[in-house]
Amino acid sequence: MYIGRMQRMIKCFFGMAVLLAAPAAAKAQDFDYFVMALTWTPSFCEAEGDDSDQCDPSRDLGFTLHGLWPQYEDGWPEYCETNARNPSRRDTEAMADIMGSGGLAFYEWKKHGRCTGLSARDYFRLSRAAYNSVKMPTRLDDRMSTDALERAFIDANDDLDTESIAVTCSRDLIREVRICLDRSLSPRDCGADVLRGACRYRGELDLPPIP
């Protein structure tokens, strides 16, 4: 009952926010659903280097929010025109706890958030709500198959299934978990392009531990 009430509140919030941002929505492109991309921070830091604030070992970051991406059934909009103002530094830095850095938050707004028809602040609020709607698995192995990681998320979240989640990899590293959500942030089936981007390797891959 609590989950249903929360979903109705999110749906109401989204509808009201789009109405309030009507001038921006007229220029932003339509979309069908969201993809929430969750980065495994130790994999990111091992592959990209540890210069980012996200890689500071004292922060103990595991799955962080890469972004909440508007999606078509096949393909996606990006860098949309909008009348919405860019977020302040305070707004972007406030997202660093779940995104790793304020710089990433601004980039995600510029590339994806502008396409939602929301203000920057409302886009960040929705992104945080999406992130908080998913329970992260508490027990992960240093080497896992993508199927095993999917199963760990499904076991932790009763409303997820194999059609609503995709795991990406790069070389021998598991990189991201991507979860498909409707506009009320309920899991839904992913489009074909999301599934095409999933890792094809079914053996075990590295999932570096949190330092």
N, C-alpha and C positions, 0 to 999 in steps of 0.2 A: 504494500500500500504506500509506503514511504517513497519507493522508487518511482511508482506511477505519478505521485504528487510532484516529485522533483522534475520528472520529464515534462509534465504539463506546465510547470513554472518556467522551465527553460524555453519551451516552445512559445509561451506567452512573451517572455523576455525578448526572444529573437524577433518575433513579429513586431513588437513595439519599437525595438531598436531600428529595424529596417524602415518603419514609418517615420521615425524621428530623423533618419538619415536620408530622407527621400531625394534631395538633390543629388547626393552621391550615388544612390542606388540607380538613378536614371542613367548614369554613365557607366557604372560598374556592370560587368557582364553577368548574365544569368548562370546558374550552376545547379547541379542535381543533388550533390551530397558532399560530405567532407572526407578527406583522408587525414587522419592524425598520425604523424610520423614520430616515433619514439626512438631516439638514438641511444645505443649503449655507449656511454661516455668512455669507458676504458678502451673500447675498440676504436672510437674516433680519435682518441689521443695517441694510440699506438700507430694508427695509419697516417694521421695528419701532423703529428708532432705535438709537443706539449706547451706551445707558446700561448695558447688560449687560456683565459681565466677559467674556462670550463675544466681544464686539466689540472688545476691546483689540487694536489692530493689531500689537502686539509679539508676539502669540501665533500669528499666521499660521495661523489655523484655516480649514480647508476643509470637508469633510464631517464633521460631528459627529453623535453619536448623540442623536437626539431621544428615542427610547425603544424598548423591546422590549415589544410589546403582545400579550397573549393575545387570541385571536380565535376566534369561532365561524365556521362555514362561511358564515354570513350574520349580521353583527352582532358585538358584543363585550361582555364583562363589564367593569365598572369600579367602583371604590370598594367592593370586596368586604369583607365582615367577615372578620377574621382575628385569631387569638391571637398572631400573630408580633409581636415588638417592633419599634418604629420604628427606623430606622438612627440611629447616632450622627452627630454633625457630622463626625467624622473619616471615617466611612464615605462620607458624601455628598461631602465635599470631595475624597476620593480618586478620585471619578468625573469630576472637573472637566476632566481632561486630554482625555477623549473626549466629554464631554457639554457642555463649555463652562462650567458652573457647578454648584456643589453644590446650589443652590436647585432647579435643574431636576431633579437626581437625586432629591431628596426628593419633589418633586411627582410624578414618574413612579412612584416606589414607591407613593405614596399612591393614585394613580389606577389604575395597572395592575399593579404588582408584587404587591400584596396578593392579586390574583386568581390567582396562580400556585400558591399553596400552599407557596411557598418562604419561607425567612427573608429578611430584607432583604439580608444579606450574600451569601447564595447567589444571590439575584436579581441583584445587581450583578455577581457573578462570571459568571453566565450571560449577562448583557447585554454584558459585556466580551468574552466568548468569541464571541458572535454578531458583534460589531463587528469583531473580529480575523479572523473567518472569511471576510470579504469583502475582496478587493483593490480599492482605489480606483483609478480611471483616472488615469494620470499626465499625460495631455495632454487639456486641455479648452479649448474656444474661448469667447470672451466672449459670443458669440451662437450658440445651438444650438437645434435642434428637440428636442422630447422624445424622438422616435424616435432621434435621433443620440446623445443621452445614454444611453438604454437600451442602444444598441449598444455604446457605450464600456464600460459595465459588463459586458455579455455577453462582449465581447472579452477583458476582463481576468479573467473568471471562467468557466471551462469548464462549470461546472455550472449556470449561470444561463441562462434563456431568456426569451422575451417574455411567457410566462404567469406567471412568478414575480417580475416587477418592474413597478412602476408609478411614474410621475413626476408630481408635482403642481406646479401653478403658481398664481400670484396676479397678476392684472393682466398686466404684461409680464415678470414674473420667474419663472424656474424656482426652485421652493422646496425640494422634497424628492424623494428617491428612497426608495421603499418596497419592501422585499424580503420575500417570504413564505418562512418557514422552518418545517420540521416540528420536533418536540420534540428531535430530535437535531441541530438546526441545519443540516440539509440543505435546499437550496432545494426548494420545491414550488409547485404552481399556487396563485395567489391566488384568494380567493373573489370572488364577483360584486360585493360591496359595496366591496372594495378597488379593483377595476377601475373601478367607477362613480365613485370619487373621483379618478381619474386626470385629468390635464390633457387637455382636448379639442382644444386649439389645436395644429395640426400645423405651423405655420410656425416661424420662428426666434424665440426669446425670449432675454431678457438672462440671462446667467450672470455676474454681476459678478466680476471677478478678486479674488484674495486680495491685500489691500493690501501 
